[in-house]
Every structure is written in structure tokens, then in C-alpha cells.
Amino acid sequence: MKHTAKKKIIEKLVDVPEKGKRIFWAKEIKFLNILLEKYTDESFWQKLEFPDKFDSLLLLRSGYYAETLRLKYKKFKYVIPKKQDLPLHDRKFGKDLKLPQTTKTLRNFFE
């Protein structure tokens, strides 16, 4: 991933300070590189959104937001399994039940 793409991701997720940008960018690029080792899909990072911006990407590495990030990545990578068709009309289940054939007549009923 290019440096400019990483910068865009960081700008989308983190509040960039007015002063001390050099240290800020070095630190945040390092945190993003660590996260990219675990979550490698670039399109995931481009589509990732949170309701609020963070102070630092360090929050995504541990605690509540780490679990949220893991779940979002899992949801992003989920592939819906294909439906299996099971033809039931050709199959037979269990043994045949043989009932005794008795004819019932009205005369047998009254006896």
C-alpha cells in the first residue's frame, strides 16, 4: 500500500492535530502498518468507517475497538455459503411398514 493511501486512511479515522504533525504521522503510520499485518485487505481499510474519529490508531490495537475492528473485518470477509440442493423425492427413508390386511364388514363389527 502506498504512503499516500495510508495517509488518507489515517485522515479518515483519526483527528489530525494542528501542531506536531511530523511525530504524529510517524507514530500513526507505524500503528497502521502493525494493523495492516493483521488485516491485510486494502479495500477493507478504504471502506472502514467508525461513527467518530479517534485520537490515535492505538485504540484499534487493544480493548473494545480491537474487538470491533476484528468483527468488522470478519463481516467484510464473510462469504455466504452456497445452497445445497437435496433431492428428497428419489430417496427412501426407513423400512416399509407392513400392516395386516383385514377386511372389516358390518357383520364383523356387530359380532
C-alpha positions in Angstrom: 0.0 0.0 0.0 1.3 3.4 -0.9 2.2 6.1 1.6 -0.5 8.4 0.3 -3.2 5.7 0.6 -2.1 5.2 4.2 -2.3 8.9 4.9 -5.9 9.0 3.5 -6.9 6.1 5.8 -5.4 7.8 8.8 -7.1 11.1 7.9 -10.4 9.3 7.7 -10.1 7.5 11.0 -8.0 9.9 13.2 -8.2 13.6 14.1 -5.0 15.2 12.7 -3.5 17.8 15.1 -2.6 21.3 14.1 0.9 21.1 15.6 3.5 18.3 15.9 2.5 16.7 12.7 5.8 15.1 12.0 5.7 13.0 15.1 2.0 12.3 14.7 2.4 11.0 11.2 5.4 8.8 12.1 3.5 7.3 15.0 0.2 6.7 13.2 1.9 5.2 10.1 3.7 2.8 12.4 0.4 1.8 14.1 -1.3 1.4 10.7 1.5 -0.8 9.5 1.0 -3.1 12.5 -2.7 -3.2 11.9 -2.1 -4.0 8.2 -0.1 -7.0 9.1 -3.1 -8.5 10.8 -5.9 -7.2 8.5 -4.2 -7.2 5.0 -7.1 -6.4 2.7 -6.7 -2.9 1.3 -10.3 -2.5 0.2 -11.4 -3.2 3.8 -9.3 -0.2 5.0 -10.7 2.1 2.3 -14.3 1.2 3.3 -13.8 1.1 7.1 -15.8 3.7 9.0 -16.5 4.5 12.6 -19.1 6.9 14.0 -16.4 9.2 15.5 -12.7 9.9 14.7 -10.1 8.6 17.1 -7.3 10.4 18.8 -4.9 7.6 17.7 -4.9 4.3 15.8 -3.5 2.8 19.0 -7.1 2.5 20.2 -7.7 -0.1 17.4 -5.0 -2.3 18.6 -6.4 -3.2 22.1 -9.6 -3.2 24.1 -13.1 -2.6 22.8 -12.2 -1.1 19.5 -9.8 -4.0 18.7 -12.7 -6.4 19.1 -15.0 -4.1 17.0 -12.3 -3.9 14.3 -11.9 -7.7 14.3 -15.7 -8.2 13.9 -15.9 -5.6 11.1 -13.1 -7.4 9.3 -14.8 -10.8 9.8 -18.1 -9.4 8.5 -16.2 -7.8 5.5 -14.5 -11.1 4.6 -17.6 -13.4 5.1 -18.7 -15.3 2.1 -22.3 -16.7 2.1 -22.2 -20.4 1.6 -23.8 -21.8 -1.5 -27.2 -23.5 -1.0 -27.1 -27.3 -1.4 -30.0 -28.9 -3.1 -31.1 -32.2 -1.6 -33.3 -34.2 -3.9 -35.7 -35.8 -1.4 -38.1 -37.4 -3.9 -35.5 -40.1 -5.0 -34.6 -41.2 -1.6 -36.4 -43.6 0.7 -36.1 -43.3 4.5 -36.6 -46.2 6.8 -38.1 -49.6 6.3 -41.5 -50.3 4.8 -44.3 -50.9 7.4 -46.5 -53.9 6.6 -49.8 -53.9 8.2 -52.1 -56.9 8.3 -54.8 -56.8 5.7 -58.1 -57.4 7.4 -61.4 -56.7 5.8 -63.9 -55.1 8.0 -67.5 -55.7 7.3 -70.6 -54.5 9.1 -71.3 -58.1 10.2 -67.9 -58.4 11.8 -68.4 -55.1 13.6 -71.6 -56.2 15.3 -70.3 -59.6 16.4 
